[in-house]
Amino acid sequence: MQILPAIDLRGGKCVNLVQGIATQETVFSDVPVEMARRWQAEGAEYLHLVDLDGAFQGESANLHIVREIANALDMPVQLGGGIRTLEQLDAVLALGVHRAILGTAALKQPSLVKQACARYGERIAVGIDAKDGMVATDGWLEVSQKPAVEFAREMAEVQTLIYTDIKSDGMLKGPNVGATACIVDAVSADVIGSGGVTSLADVEALKQIGASGAIIGRALYTGALGLGDAIAAAR
């Protein structure tokens, strides 16, 4: 299993939100590229980037920083947040991003996922962000009537799914392992677990259910979990 440190970008800074709430923000770095270099130096093999401005506003606002990070690292990066058209997708992947994550667009425009996968194959991932088992969209501001497991099954073309339990995100109380397991069991795609991963026990729990990766944010920044320890547990 792979550990993916998270860098959430907002207003050009590296931040973290609690449960995706814009007013519940902690700034961890004014220079995100330095944070990216730190995670690479500590052994990370893949970096998870979120453009929060893009997620909230529907258009990317931090792409110059994304390009800087992608160019500065030897490891691949993936980016989600505000990628809602094929043109935006082309632009993001042209920056040097290895994998682009479709979230809101995947639910509202399933045909876009088919087109994207036909064009880019494994470089497309779908992010499934769920609240009480239902898919949330538009920076988590809207909750649909679509069950997350059903949505996961519909994304048959996609090789990588990223499942985030919103109530767990930023809370440092552990991921929703049961809900993540339901997604893992429902699909043949790789499933990366996200939201609330705080301890080595959390990493081991996600590994045991067959998750292909775990995204870790706040726990790394607060020192609750060391990246090297998490990578060792994942292996």
N, C-alpha and C positions, 0 to 999 in steps of 0.2 A: 504494500500500500504506500502511496505517495503523500507526503505532507506539503501543502501549499500555503505558505504565509500569505496573508491578505494585506493589500494596501488599498484603502478606500480613499479616493480623491474627491475633495470638495474645496472649491475656491483655490485650487492650486496647492492645497496642503494635504498631508496624510492624517486622516481623522478616523474616529470610530463613533458610530451611533448605537444607542440602546434600542433594540427592537425596531430599527429603521426610522426612529422618530427624529426629525430634523433638529428639534430643539434640544435633544439629548446628545449633544456632540462633545467629544473630547478631541483636541488636536494633539497628535503625537509627534508630528514633525512638520516644519515649514519647508523642508527640502526632501520630497518623496524619493528622489533618485538616490540620495544617501541611504535612506532606509532600505531601498531595494538592494543596494550594494552590500549592506550589512547582512541581509538575509542570505544572499549568495555566499558571502564569506563564512557564514555559519553552517553552510552545507545544503541549503535549499536546492532542489532540482527543478522546481517549477514555481512560478509566481502568479498569484491571483490578484487582478486589478479590478476595482469597481469605480466607474465614473458616476458618483452620486449626483452631480449636477445633471448629467445626461439622464439618469433614471428619473429624477424629479421633473425635469423640463422637456424630456423627449429629444434633446439634441446634445451631443457631446460638447463639453466645455473644457476638457483637460487633455485634449489630444496631443498638444505640444509636449506635455509632461509624459504621456504614454510613449511617445516616440523617443524621448530622451531616455526613459527607463529601458525600453526595448533595445536601444543602441548601446547602452552601458553594460548590459549583462551578457553572459555566455549561456544562461539558461533560458528556456522558453517562457513566455508570459501569455496569460489569457486575460481577456477584458470583457466585462459586461457593464450594462448601464446605458440606456438610451439608444441602442442600435435597433432601429425600427424600420429601416428601408434597405434595399439591396445596395443603394448608393453609399449609405453610411457604412454598411458591412464591407464593401470594397475599400473604402477609405481607411477603415480600421486595420484591415489585414495588410494594406499597403504600408502601414507604419512599421511593420516588423512584428506585429502581434501574431503569435502562433495559432491561437484559438480564440474565436469570437463567440460570446455567449448571447443567445437570443432569449429574452424572457417575455416581456409584455407582447412583443410582436409575434412570438411563437403561439401564444394563446389566441390573439386576435386575428392573426393572418397565417394560418397553418400552411398556406401555399408558399409563403416566403421561406419557410423552413425547407420545403421540398426543393425550391429553386436554389437556395443556399447550399444544401447538401449536394445537389447535382453539380454545382460549380466548384465547391471547396472540400467536399468529403469530410474527412476527420477533423478539419479545422473549424467545424461548426459544433458548438455545444448548445444545449438548451438548459436554461436555469429554471427550476421549478421552486418557487418560493411559496410556502403554504402557511396559512393561519387556520388552525382547527381543521386541518385536512383539506382545506379548499385553496385553490390557486389564487395568489394575490398578484396584482399588476400595478403599473404606473408608480414605481418607487414604493410599492407596498401600500399605497394610499387607497387602492380599491381591492375588494375581495370578491372574486367571481363565484359562480355556483358550480364550478367545475372541480370535481374531486381530483386531488393530486395524482393518485394512482391511475385513474382513468386517463388523465392527461399524459402521464408518462408512457402508457401503452400506445397512445395515439402518435407519439413521436418516434415511430418505428425506424425512420431513416437515420436518426442521430446516433452517433457512437458514444457520446459522452453526455450524461445528465448531471446537473449539480442541484442537489436537493437541500434547501434551507428551511428550517423550521423557524418562523419569524419570532415566535414567543421566546425561543431560546437565544436568539441572536444578541450578542453583547451582554448577556446576563451572567456569564461565568458560572453557570449552574449545570453544565453538561448538555450534550445534544439530545434531540429526540430520537433515540436509537430505534425504538419500535417503529416509528413512522418511516425512518430511513430504510429499515429492513423490508418494509412493505414495498417500497419502490424497488429496492435491489431484487426482491423476489419476483416482481411483476415484469421485469424487462431483461433483455440480453445485453443492453448497453452497459458501459462502465458507469458507476454511480459514485459521485464525490459527495461526501457528507459535509454540511456546513451549518454553523449556528451553535454557539455555546460550547465548543470544544475547549476544555479547560485543563484537563488532567491526563496523565498517562493512561489511566483507566478508561477515559473517554476514547482515546486513540485505539486502545486495545479492543474496546467494545465495537467500534466501527469496523475494525479489521476483522473481527469474528463474524460479523454479519455479511462480509463479502464486499464492503465498500472498496472502491479502487483508490480512493483518496480522501483526505480530510483537510478542509480549509480551516486555518487557525488565524484569528485576528487579535482581539483584545487580550487574550491570555498571554500572547507573546509580548505585547507592548507593556503590560503591567508586570511582567516577570513571573506570573503565576505558573507558566510552563516554559521550559527552555526548548528552543528549536532543535538542538542536537539530541536532547532526550526524546523528543517526540519522533524524530526521524528514526532513531534507534528502535523505539517501540514499534513503529510502523513496519520496520524491516523484519 
